[in-house]
Amino acid sequence: MTLEKLIETGISLTLPNLTVKALAEELGVSIVAVYNNIDSLDALRTAVAEEILARWEFPIPDADATLEESLMDLSLRLRSLVHRNPGIARYLLDIGTSSPGALARIDEVQMEYSTLYELTPKQANFIVTVVAEHAVALSEMVHVEGREREDDAAVLARSDLKLIPRTIDGRKRDDDSNYEWSMRALIMGASVVIDHPRFSTY
C-alpha cells in the first residue's frame, strides 16, 4: 500500500465519502494498516484534493475570445470540476500558500489574462478571482445537478405574492441556462468594476 494508491482510492471514493473505514474496505486491508500509511485523514483528504486539481487543465484564456467569453469558459469549466468531484469546492475556495503547485498555476492563468486583455495585475487578479469564487460557490450551493425546482403552478397559486408571479412566463429554464445567466451578469458587472475610477483605491 502506497500513498499514491491511497490517493487514487480516495479520488474514486470522493472526498465526502473518504474515511479510514471506507479506504480499508475498498483496499481489503485493516483500518490499522491505513492509519500506518497516512499522517492523518485530513492530510490525506488534502492530498486527494490536490491530486484532483493537479490533473485538471486550468483554463487559459483564448486569444480569439473576448474577456467575457474567456471568463464564461472559466466559470463553466469550474462548474464541471465541482460537479465531477464532490467535496472539491471547499478546497478550491481555500487555496493558498499551503498549495504551492495550484497557486503557481492560478498565477499563470491570471498573468495570461493580464497580458491578453491588457489588464493591470490588480485588475486581472480581481476579475479572475471573483469569477472563480462565485462559479465554485454557485456550482456547489445553488446550481446543483439534480436539484428540484419550485413548480410554477405552486408559485402562481400563492395569493400573498405580488411581484414574483408576474415574472413567470411559462418558459422552461434548466440549471445550465440559469447558471450561465447568473455568471454572465457577474462577469459583466466585474468588467465594469475594474474600469471604474474607484477601483484603484480598492
C-alpha positions as CSV (number, residue, x, y, z in Angstrom):
1,M,0.0,0.0,0.0
2,T,1.4,3.3,-1.1
3,L,0.3,7.0,-0.7
4,E,-0.3,7.0,-4.4
5,K,-2.7,4.1,-4.1
6,L,-4.5,5.7,-1.1
7,I,-4.9,8.9,-3.1
8,E,-6.2,7.1,-6.2
9,T,-8.7,5.2,-4.0
10,G,-9.7,8.4,-2.3
11,I,-10.5,10.0,-5.6
12,S,-12.7,7.1,-6.6
13,L,-14.5,7.2,-3.2
14,T,-14.9,11.0,-3.5
15,L,-14.0,13.5,-0.7
16,P,-17.3,13.4,1.2
17,N,-17.1,9.5,1.4
18,L,-13.4,9.4,2.2
19,T,-13.0,7.7,5.6
20,V,-10.4,5.4,7.0
21,K,-13.0,2.6,7.2
22,A,-14.1,3.2,3.6
23,L,-10.4,3.1,2.4
24,A,-9.8,-0.1,4.4
25,E,-12.8,-1.8,2.9
26,E,-12.0,-0.7,-0.6
27,L,-8.4,-1.8,-0.4
28,G,-9.1,-5.0,1.5
29,V,-6.8,-4.1,4.4
30,S,-7.2,-3.4,8.1
31,I,-8.0,0.1,9.5
32,V,-4.7,0.0,11.3
33,A,-2.9,-0.6,8.0
34,V,-4.4,2.6,6.6
35,Y,-3.5,4.6,9.7
36,N,0.0,3.3,9.5
37,N,0.3,4.8,6.0
38,I,-1.1,8.3,6.5
39,D,-0.2,11.3,8.8
40,S,-3.9,12.0,9.3
41,L,-7.2,11.7,7.5
42,D,-7.3,15.5,6.9
43,A,-3.8,15.3,5.4
44,L,-4.9,12.6,3.1
45,R,-8.1,14.5,2.0
46,T,-5.9,17.5,1.2
47,A,-3.6,15.2,-0.8
48,V,-6.6,13.8,-2.7
49,A,-7.9,17.3,-3.4
50,E,-4.5,18.5,-4.6
51,E,-4.2,15.5,-7.0
52,I,-7.6,16.2,-8.4
53,L,-6.6,19.7,-9.1
54,A,-3.2,18.7,-10.5
55,R,-5.0,16.6,-13.1
56,W,-7.3,19.4,-14.1
57,E,-6.4,21.5,-17.1
58,F,-6.5,25.1,-15.8
59,P,-8.5,27.1,-18.4
60,I,-6.1,29.6,-20.2
61,P,-7.9,32.4,-22.0
62,D,-8.4,32.0,-25.7
63,A,-6.6,34.6,-27.8
64,D,-9.6,34.7,-30.2
65,A,-12.1,35.2,-27.4
66,T,-13.3,38.3,-25.7
67,L,-12.7,38.8,-22.0
68,E,-16.3,37.9,-21.2
69,E,-16.1,34.7,-23.3
70,S,-12.9,33.6,-21.6
71,L,-14.3,34.2,-18.2
72,M,-17.5,32.4,-19.1
73,D,-15.5,29.4,-20.2
74,L,-13.6,29.5,-16.9
75,S,-16.8,29.5,-14.9
76,L,-18.3,26.6,-16.9
77,R,-15.2,24.5,-16.5
78,L,-15.1,25.2,-12.8
79,R,-18.7,24.1,-12.5
80,S,-17.9,20.9,-14.3
81,L,-14.9,20.3,-12.0
82,V,-17.1,20.8,-8.9
83,H,-19.9,18.6,-10.1
84,R,-17.5,15.8,-11.2
85,N,-15.6,15.9,-7.9
86,P,-17.9,16.2,-4.9
87,G,-16.3,18.0,-2.0
88,I,-13.6,19.8,-4.1
89,A,-15.4,23.2,-3.7
90,R,-14.2,23.8,-0.2
91,Y,-10.6,23.1,-1.2
92,L,-10.9,25.4,-4.2
93,L,-12.1,28.3,-2.1
94,D,-9.2,27.8,0.4
95,I,-6.2,27.6,-2.0
96,G,-3.2,29.5,-0.6
97,T,0.5,29.2,0.1
98,S,-0.1,25.7,1.5
99,S,-0.8,24.6,-2.1
100,P,2.2,25.9,-4.0
101,G,1.5,24.0,-7.2
102,A,-2.1,25.2,-7.5
103,L,-1.1,28.7,-6.6
104,A,1.5,28.8,-9.3
105,R,-1.0,27.6,-11.9
106,I,-3.5,30.3,-10.8
107,D,-0.8,32.9,-11.1
108,E,-0.1,31.7,-14.6
109,V,-3.7,31.9,-15.6
110,Q,-4.0,35.4,-14.2
111,M,-0.9,36.5,-16.0
112,E,-2.4,35.3,-19.3
113,Y,-5.5,37.4,-18.6
114,S,-3.3,40.4,-17.8
115,T,-1.3,40.1,-21.0
116,L,-4.0,39.1,-23.4
117,Y,-6.6,41.7,-22.3
118,E,-4.1,44.4,-21.3
119,L,-5.2,44.4,-17.7
120,T,-3.1,45.6,-14.8
121,P,-2.1,42.8,-12.4
122,K,-4.6,44.0,-9.9
123,Q,-7.4,44.0,-12.5
124,A,-6.5,40.5,-13.7
125,N,-6.3,39.1,-10.1
126,F,-9.6,40.7,-9.1
127,I,-11.7,39.7,-12.0
128,V,-10.4,36.1,-12.3
129,T,-10.7,35.6,-8.6
130,V,-14.2,37.0,-8.3
131,V,-15.5,34.9,-11.2
132,A,-13.8,31.7,-9.9
133,E,-15.1,32.2,-6.4
134,H,-18.7,32.8,-7.5
135,A,-18.5,30.0,-10.0
136,V,-17.4,27.5,-7.4
137,A,-19.9,28.7,-4.8
138,L,-22.9,28.7,-7.2
139,S,-22.0,25.3,-8.5
140,E,-21.7,23.9,-5.0
141,M,-24.7,25.5,-3.4
142,V,-27.3,26.8,-5.9
143,H,-27.0,25.3,-9.4
144,V,-26.5,21.8,-8.2
145,E,-27.1,18.8,-10.5
146,G,-30.5,17.1,-9.9
147,R,-31.8,19.9,-7.7
148,E,-35.6,20.1,-7.7
149,R,-37.1,23.4,-8.8
150,E,-40.2,25.1,-7.4
151,D,-43.2,24.3,-9.6
152,D,-44.5,27.4,-11.4
153,A,-48.1,26.4,-10.7
154,A,-47.5,26.4,-7.0
155,V,-45.9,29.8,-7.1
156,L,-48.8,31.2,-9.2
157,A,-51.3,29.8,-6.6
158,R,-49.7,32.0,-3.8
159,S,-52.2,34.9,-3.3
160,D,-49.7,36.6,-1.0
161,L,-47.1,37.2,-3.7
162,K,-47.4,40.3,-5.8
163,L,-44.3,40.6,-8.0
164,I,-42.8,37.1,-8.4
165,P,-45.8,35.5,-10.1
166,R,-45.7,38.3,-12.8
167,T,-42.1,37.1,-13.7
168,I,-43.3,33.6,-14.6
169,D,-43.5,33.4,-18.4
170,G,-44.1,29.7,-18.9
171,R,-40.7,29.1,-20.4
172,K,-38.7,26.2,-19.0
173,R,-35.2,27.1,-17.9
174,D,-32.8,24.5,-16.8
175,D,-29.9,24.8,-14.3
176,D,-27.4,25.2,-17.1
177,S,-29.1,28.3,-18.5
178,N,-29.8,29.7,-15.1
179,Y,-26.2,29.3,-14.1
180,E,-24.9,30.9,-17.3
181,W,-27.2,33.9,-16.9
182,S,-26.1,34.4,-13.3
183,M,-22.4,34.1,-14.2
184,R,-22.8,36.3,-17.2
185,A,-24.3,39.1,-15.1
186,L,-21.5,38.8,-12.6
187,I,-18.9,38.9,-15.3
188,M,-20.4,42.0,-16.9
189,G,-20.6,43.7,-13.5
190,A,-17.0,42.8,-12.6
191,S,-15.8,44.1,-16.0
192,V,-17.4,47.5,-15.2
193,V,-15.9,47.5,-11.7
194,I,-12.2,47.0,-12.8
195,D,-12.5,50.0,-15.2
196,H,-14.2,52.3,-12.6
197,P,-12.0,55.1,-11.2
198,R,-12.7,54.0,-7.6
199,F,-11.2,50.5,-8.4
200,S,-7.6,51.9,-8.0
201,T,-8.5,52.7,-4.3
202,Y,-9.8,49.2,-3.6
